[in-house]
Amino acid sequence: MEQNKNQGFWKGFLIGGIIFFLIGTLGVAALTSLFKGLAERRQKETTPQETLVTTANPLESSTATETTTEAIPPTTTTAPTTTVAADTSASPEAKTIDRNQSAFLKRFNEVLEIFEENQVLDYDITKMHLAAQQAYVEAAGEKWADYENARPQYGPEVTVKSWKGNAAIDRMGEIAELVAQRRGTELQDEWEDAAYRAFIEASGDAYSAYMTEEEWQDMMESSSGSYCGIGVQISQDINTLESRVVTVFSNSPALEAGLKAGDIFKAVDGMDVTQMKLDEIVLYVRGEAGTTVELTIYRPATGETFTVTCGRRQVEVDTVFSRMLNEKTGYIQLTEFDEVSVSQVRSALVNLRDQGMEKLVLDLRGNPGGLLSAVLDIADFFVPADLMIFRMDYKGGESYTEKSISRPIFDGDMIVLVDEFSASASEVLTGILQDYHEATVLGNTTFGKGIVQSFYELKGGGALKVTIAHYFSPSGRDFHGVGLEPDIQGTDDPATDEDELLEKALELLK
């Protein structure tokens, strides 16, 4: 159909050219110029776009380790009335606004395509576009009502090439042009980041996110198991946005400052963080070695709120804590699933076995998750080879499965401790051990995060985190939103010094 339209266009154009030639109103030079301009335009429209490059698919949870021309707005609106790079000469030269060449719109389109291709949860794309437009305007200090219905109008000397194939992205270009009239472009990068971030947040998926280059580097550093900060692991309730300390690492500035597990962040350097997303809190808590950060902390155990100054330095993440509970029973606490976790769990199992361990308590309480690769490798330490241990269902119905591949390191009696903060990767491991009857699960119903996030690096730096799949236990259980039920219910009383749940585990192992 498009070819027929093009043929009709050229046929009409040639007939018109001949007529004009015969009546002498247009010269041959003008006709040649028109043909040249149309050929250049067609060449631009057929230029192929670059393809997207993605990273591997780590499993992530809600946790972190301090990880132009003159433009005339319509008279029916209250849009800005200043101009965009206006040419005020008496004889204005021809100008072109080509939105297809806008770096901002190219990146916005990249974000859009990655999200729509991979997002497995439901979303409203119209709502997302509107949120991005509003965020751009408000980040520039403008009122959204002044821009919501505004459309730039251009003089006859201006040629506007609309964004190809997506009216919503073209509208984003109009918004940027209108804002530039009032505010210029000096802080445009900040406005653009606000638009990308708002676009993803408006999807309603609390686990998907846009990350700037700095945030992406921090994320990569966090998952590697070594970073520069105060030395705590922080977990956030996605409903209340309450951020609490899960673990204080050994030999860390946080330990020296007196921070404890369960402490809740209220402010960082005097800035209220009670309604701030976890990634942003981590960004402010971290910093260069040798600097300090002031933290306002609420401690539920005592009911006190206090301020403490904490130093920053290079910290090695402790994800595993182990010891013998008695002559035959070992204990391993796994706080998260990082790259370093696999070797740390392996070392702990070997050391405990050498000390005579025949039974094991694996403590996953408060473990918010981490890398998919780490949880699958750790599952191999407990499950016989060649068993299906993992299934993910992607958008469009495609499935991916994983089997255990090695001989287990430990195959004795085992109890797994869980609570309402055991989430994501810790639920995957719990489900594997429970389905194959390799362990008895003791504690409270787990958090219920049965979805997988993947990170996609963006061409200009930064990354996009998108929910790409649902995952299921080996028996096919979907625990997203409901959690995993323990085999035996049990709780620990935080008001006592004793660990009642651990004591119950020891009784059961007798």
ABEGO torsion letter per residue (X at the ends): XAAAAAAAAAAAAAAAAAAAAAAGABBAAAAAAAAAAAAAAAAAAABBBBBBBBBBBBBBBBBBBXXXBBBBBBAABABBABBBGBBABABBBBBBBBAAABAAAAAAAAAAAAAAAABABBBBAAAAAAAAAAAAAAAAGBBAAAAAABBBBBBAABBBBBBBGBAAAAAAAAAAAAAAAAAEAAAAAAAAAAAAAAAAAAAGBAABBBBBAAAAAAAAAAAAGBBBBAGBBBBBBAAAGBBBBABBBBGBAAAAAGBBBGBBBABBGGBBAAABBAAAAAAAABEBBGBBBBBBBBBAAAGBBBBBBBBBBBBBBBABBBBBABAABBBBBBABBBAAAAAAAAAAAAAAAAAGBABBBBBABGBAEEBAAAAAAAAAAABBBGBBABBBBBBGGBBBBBBBABBBABABBBBBBBBAABBEAAAAAAAAAAAAGABBBBEBBBAGBABBBBBBBBAAEEBBBBBABBBBBAAGBBABGAEBBBABBBBBBAABABBAAAAAAAAAAX
